[in-house]
Amino acid sequence: MKSSRKVVAIGGGTGLFPVLSALGNYFESPTAIITMADDGGSTGILREEFEMLPPGDVRRAIVALGHSDDLLLPKLMEYRFKEGAGLSGHAFGNLLLAALTRITGSFEEAIAEAGRILNTEGDIIPVTLNLSKLIGELEDGTVIKGETNIDIPREPRRAKIKKVWLEPKAKANPRALKAIGDADLVIIGPGDLYTSLIPNLLVDGIGKALANTKAKVLYIVNCMTKEGETNGFAASAFLGAISSYLPAGTIDYVAINTTKPAAARLKPYAEEHSWQVEVDEKSFGTNPMPLYADLLLDKGLMRYDTEKLATLIKLIV
């Protein structure tokens, strides 16, 4: 029997997928609050040409929370065209959300209709309904405009990110604020720190809602660093960065992976200047409470395991 406890996950990108999958398996009606900062690839093209909110991270959330008996539907949503003038690079699910937005006149209605097609269990909420661009300033004073440009450095050994903000400012979706206020547990992450997680916290009202909610707030630290975003970050640096965008004392728990895989599994990541996050236990106190656990898949990509995440989440909520 699934738990009736109200759990909200905040994030975007591929990092949120295993969390939502875990929640969908064990909780009756989980909520995903999704970043609206993405502006790359298929999503970026649709955002610019249709002046719509970015569909890519929403598409992934729909698939993660879907319970369709037709196994072809999730594959269809994730299918990406490899050829065709104007189609190459587009994910079918993004095009579906764009079409549904035009038909219904509402991005939120489009999400609901796509959710019905995939029998999504739970709620998927854009963190804001405002179109904003993510801006970043590096430690050398360079200003970078756009989530994709911040996410993927154009030059090697780029200066570290000093801060990020939204232009223009974005107002929180009232549904997101209500979900946070009604929750028993709010989960932030894992995901790209400055381009998938912090953009949610930049939206006016989200930080205050997280500070005031009765829910426990859990932050899940990434298992790998990312070139251009978190070079050289230990676990405490991830926590410090995300805490700097929140009122003091907002986070109650911080989950940190302790599994050390074989060197061969890490080799492809080293070639991309991505390294396993150091577990610097001495840098942590008791507030927030650190939770050390084996969270990784047993083989393959360095990703978090759905069942292991579910075990951790159920211990808290």
Beta strands, then each sheet from edge to edge (+ up, - down):
strand 1: 7-11
strand 2: 31-34
strand 3: 123-126
strand 4: 133-138
strand 5: 143-145
strand 6: 161-167
strand 7: 185-188
strand 8: 216-220
strand 9: 253-257
strand 10: 289-293
sheet 1: 3+ 2+ 1+ 7+ 8+ 9+ 10+
sheet 2: 5+ 4- 6+
end
